[in-house]
Amino acid sequence: MPNSPFTKAQLLPQEETLEILKQKGELFIGIPKETHFQEKRVCLTPDAVSALTANGHRVMIESGAGIGSNFNDKEYSDAGAEVTKDSAKVYSCPIILKVEPPSIDEISLINPQTILISALQLKTQSKAYFEALAKKRITALAFEFIKDDDGAYPAVRCLSEIAGTASILIASELLSNVNGGNGLMLGNISGVPPTEVVILGAGTVGEFAARSAIGLGANVKVFDNSITKLRCVQSNLNQTIYTSTMQPKNLLKALKRCDVAIGAIRGNNRAPVVVTKPMVEQMKPGSVVIDVSIDMGGCFESSEVTTHDHPTFEYNGVTHYCVPNIPARYSRSASVSISNIFTPYLLEIGENGGIENTLRFDKGLRNGLYFYHGILTNKSVADWFGLDFSDANLLIF
């Protein structure tokens, strides 16, 4: 059409033109330094920042944010991030990434209409937190609620894998003479009877604790009331181990003989107490209890919350380790794990031209949404705090 008054672009059908104009969005992500007690993790590693900046996105990180995980400012700067000492500047970014939920003071620094991606930690929140988010019309995603294509919770699973493996490593430290333990080794030495490990709960934490204990050569017994979970553990570990339902007689017998007991049972609102104080009193002196469920109240009646600085206490000669935030002990591994989950989602949001389109198409990510432009969209939060909520599906479509 040499004499046509129209250009080729103008002759395209309208729908096709709209498709051409769908642009990749450029994200501007802020990563503040974690201020929460003993929190050393960071959301993105320098490698993840490098992947994001290579895709045309901007990342601003507060100076020292990665120090707890042994990532220094220079590594982030070399990866293409903007490093600043000004917290307020980081909180003014349109997308904010955090491990712990922001405090009320930190929310006051956030601009209206910001996107916040962090943990929610429902058990530790107050009504004021949600009111502050609503006031700023914030869109907030909780990473522990985000589902993957299989319907599993990837963030919860990754941190549970770390907690399960860590519980056995911690137990082996506490059993050694250096830490005033019984001087037992979890390894199976020829001619020496193996140490006995009892694991309560056959979820991800229980499975990875069992995997580590078996790898070191301990004798493992797993208790859970779900036969399906016990069957899954057997098949995932690819070997037959001692499994039992929570029968008090069997449980007490196992606890009397064990050197290490690991509590990894989660409830809906609180972890059920399955080991009473009289049962703990019948355990061997110098044996070790690691209560991984302590963040939900603990499944040993004798458990009390401890910190990374003073992690243990004794009850009737039994050493208890009850730190709620076990993955923070291994902050670098935990940070890489969290970063692996976040990075693909952030790249997907960029590809789709923003969070709105991504939420529209990604059902798993939409499951993590608990605030949409200041409107509460999570039923369990609404029920917990007596707030009004709207279904996210009705707001987004």
N, C-alpha and C positions, 0 to 999 in steps of 0.2 A: 504493500500500500504506500507507494512513494508520495502520492499527493494527498494523503489523508490528513485532515486538520487535527487529528487526535494522536497522542503518543500511545505507545504500546501499553504502558501502565494504565492509562485512562480507559482503554478498551477492555481491561480485565473485568470479569464479573465481580460484583461488590463483595460477595462472600470470600472470594479468593483474596481480595485486597485486605480484608480484615485479618485473614490468616497470616498474610505477609507482615502486617504491622504488629503482630504479637511479639513483643520484644523480651529478651532476657532481662531480668531485673538485676540491678547492681545492689548488692546488700552492703550495709554498713554496720558491722558487728562490734559491740563493746564488751570487753571482758574485764570486769573489775576484780580487784584483789579480794580474796575471801577473808572476812573479818570474824567469822564464826569460830567459837572456841575449838582449838586443835584441828581445824580444817586445813589440810595442806594440799588438797587436790586442785587441779585447774581443768577447765572444760576442753580446751584445745591445746594440742602439742604444737611445737614449731612446724613439724611436718604437715599437720592439718592446716595451719595458717598458710603455709606455702601453697598447698593445693587450692585453697580459697582465693588467695591473691592472684594465682595463675589463671583463675577463671574470672578475673576482673572485679572481685569483691574487695571491700576495704575492711581491715580489722584494726581496732584500736584496743590496746591492752594497757592496764595500769601497771606501772613499774613495780616489779617484785611479785607480780601475780603468780609466776611459775616457780618461784624460789623453793617453796615447800616440796615441789616435785622434782627439784634439781634441773629446772629449765631456766636459764638466765635471760635477762633482757636482750642481750646481744643476739642470742639464738632467734628470738622472736623478731628482732629488728632485721636480721639477715633474711628471715623468711618473708619479709615484706610487711610486717605489722608496724603500726605507728605506736610508739611507746610514750606514755605520758605519766607524770607524777600527780596529775590533777584528777581526783576521783570524780568530781562533778562533770568534768569533760567526758569521761567514759560513760557515766550514767545518762548523758544527754544523747547517746547514740540511738538510732531507731530500733535496733535489735540488741537486746542484752542477754548474754549467756552467763549463767552462774551455776555453781554446784549446789550450794545451800540457798534456800529462799532468802530474798532480801529482807532486811529489818525495816521497821516502819520509817526510821530515819533515812534509810537508803531509798525507799519508795518515794520520799519527798523530793529526792534529786532527779527522779525519772520524769521525762517529758510526757505530756498527755499523748495517747494513741501509740505508745511504744509497744513493741513485742518483747515479752519476757519469757525466756526458756530456762527453767531451773528445776530443782526438786521441789515438791510441795510440802512433804513431811506433815501430813494432815494432823498427826497426833500432837505436834508441838505448836500448831497455829492458834491464833486468836481471831475473834470476829473482827477486830480492828484491822487486821491484815487485809481481809477481803474487802472491807469498806474502803480502805485506802486505795486498793487496786481499782475498785469501781469508780471512785472519785476521779481517777486519772484516765478513765476509759481505756484501760490497758487490755491487750490481748495476751493471755498467759497460757503457757503449755507446761505441764508437769512431766518430766521425762520418765518418772516411774509408772505413768499411766499409758505411755506410748506403746502401741502394739506393732509387731512386724507382720509379714504376710502370713505367717503360720498361726497368728493369734496369740503368740507368746509375748512376754514383756522383756525386750532385749536388755534394757538398762538394769532392771532388777536382777535378771539372770546373771549378767556379767559381774555385778557386785556380790551376788550370792556365791558365785564360783570362787571369787577372791576370799570371801569370808570363810567358806568351807575349807579351802586349802590352808588358809592362815590359821584356822582353829587348831589344826594338827601341829603346825610348825610352832605355835605358841605353847601348846601342851608339851611338846618335846623339850622346849626351853625350860619350862617350869619344872619338869621332872628331873632335870640335870642338877648335879651337886652345886654348880655355880650359882644357881638361884635358890639354893636351900631345899631342893626337891629330894625325892627318894633315891636319886642316882640311877634311875632306870633309863634304858635306851629303847626307843620305839622300834629300832631295827631288830630283825629276827636273826639272832646269832646262833650258829650251830650248837646244839646241846643246851641252850638256855631257853626256858619256856618264854614264848612271846608275850609282850605286854597286852593287856586286855583293854579294848576301847569300846565304849557303849555310845551309840549315836541315837538320839531321840529325834525323830522326824526324817522322812525319806524324800524331802524336796531337793532342790538344787544344792543347798548348803550341805545337807546330809549326804548327798551323793558324792560331792567333791571332797568332803571330809573322809568318807569311806575310801574313796579312790587314793587319797594321799596316805591314809593309815595303812592300807593294804600294800601300797608301794613301798612303805618303810618296813613292812613285815609284821605289823601288829595283827592281833586276832580281833576281828570286828563283829559287833552285834548291832543290828539296826532295828529300831522299834518304831512302828507307825500304825495308826488305826486304819489306814487305807491300804487294802490288799493290792490295789492297782499300782499305788506308788512303790510298794515293796517289790512288786513284780518288775516294774520299770527299772528300779535300782539294780536288781539282779541282772537284767538284760543289758543295761548300759555299762555295767562293770564287767560284763561278759564272764562272770563266774558265780558260783553258788556261795553265798555267805549266810550266816545265821540271821534270819529275819523273824520278827514276832510282832503280834499286835500288842497293845499296851495292857497286857494282863498283869495286875499288881504283883502276883506271886513270881512270875518270870522276870519282871522288871527288877524287883527287889533282889532276887538271886543274882542277876547280872551286875547290879550296882555294888553289891557286897564284894564281888570278885574283881571288879574293874580297877584299872589304874587311872583311866581318863574317861570322863563322861562329858558328852557334848550335847547341849540343848539347842535344837534347831527347829522348834515347832512354832508356827505362826497361827494366830487366831484371826477373827474378823476385827474385833476391836482391841482385844488383849490376848497375849499368848496364854494358853491354858496352863495352870500349874499342875504338872504331872508327877513331880518329885517333891514330897513333903519334907519338912525338917527332920521328923523321926527317921525317914528313909536315908537322908544325908548322914545322919548321926551313925548309921550302921555301915557306912563306907569305910574303906581302909584309911588309916592315918597317912597323910602325905599324898593321897590321891588328888587328882586335879579335876575341877569342874570348869568348863568353858561355856558360859551361857550366851550363845549368839542371839537368842531371842530377847535379850535384855532391853532392846529399843522398843519392844512391845510389852514390857513388864516382866519378862523372864519366865521360864518354865520350871525353874527350881525355886521352891518357897524361900530358900535361904539366900537367894541372890539380892544384891544391892548394887546400884549403878556405881561404876568406878571410872577413872579417867586414864588416859595414856601415861600421865605422870605417876600416878599411883594405881596401877592396874589390878592389883590383887589384894584380897583379904582372906583371913582364915575363919572358917566356921567349924568348930569341933574337930580341928586337925585336918580339915579338907581345904585345900587352896582353891579359892574361887576367882575366876577372871571374868569380869562383867563390864567390859568397855563397849558402849553401844556402837561406836563407829570404827569397827575393826579394819575396813579397807583403807582408812586414812593412815594406818601403820605402813602400808605399802603404797604410798601416794603416787609414785611414778607409774607403777603398773596400773593402778586404778585410773589415773589420768589418761593413759594411753587407751584404756578400755572405754572410758566415757567418750573420749575424742573420736574413737572409731564409730561410735553410734551417732554422734552429732554431725560429723562431717558430711556423710551422704545426704542427710536431711537438709542441711544448709545448701548444698549444691543443688538439690532438687527444688528447693524454694526459689533459688536464683534462676534456674532453668524455666520454671513456670511463671516467672515474672512477679513473684511475691507470695506472701503467705495465703492470701485469699484463694487463689487458684489451687494451691497445693492442698489446702484443707478440703476443697471441693472434691478433689480426685483421690486423695490418700486417706482411706478410712482409718488406718492404724494411727496416723498422726492426729487425726481428728479426735481419736479416743483420748489423747493426752491433753486436749483443750479443756481448760476449766474456767477461763474468762474470755469473752469475745467482745471487744470494744466496751469493756466495763460491765457486760451482762454475764452473770454467773451461769455456766452451762453444765456444771457437774452435780448430779443428783446427790451423791454421797456427801459432798461438801455442804450442800443445801440442807440435807437432813441433819448433819452433825451440828451445824451452827444455827439452824432455824432461819435460813435465808431463802428468798425466792429464787427460782432458777428457770431458765428457758432451754428447750432442746436445741442443741447446736445445729442439728440438721435443718431445723425450721429457719434459723438465722442465716445460714450460709447459702442455701439454695434460693 
